[in-house]
Amino acid sequence: MTSEKLNAEQSARAREIEALVLKRLLSVGQKNLADALGLSESTISRWKDGDIERWCKVIALLELKLVPSNAECHPPGYIQALKTLAELGLQAEGKRPGPIGWD
C-alpha cells in the first residue's frame, strides 16, 4: 500500500464492515459478548466509541473481508464460470422448440 489514508472505496467498505459488526453486536448483545470474553460490559460499550471503527478501517486497508460465518466465499473465476454456464443455459432454453402436440 502506498497510502495510509483510505480511498473512497476503502472508506465505503470500512463503513459496511462496521455496520455488519454493530448489527451482529446488537443481535448477540454487549453483555453476552462481554461475558464470553471475560470483560466488562462498559469495555464493550467503549469499543463502539472508535475502536470498532478503527479496526474496520484496518480490515478495509488490508483488503480483507468480513462475512457472516454462514456465508460461502468463492474465487472470482468460479463465480464467473457459474455466470457463464447460467447464461448458456438461458440461451439454450430460448432455442428450445415449443411443446409437442401430445404434451
ABEGO torsion letter per residue (X at the ends): XABABBBAAAAAAAAAAAAAAAAAAAAAEAAAAAAAAGBBAAAAAAAAAGAAAAAAAAAAAAGBBBBBAABBBBBAAAAAAAAAAAAAAAAAAAABBBBBAAX
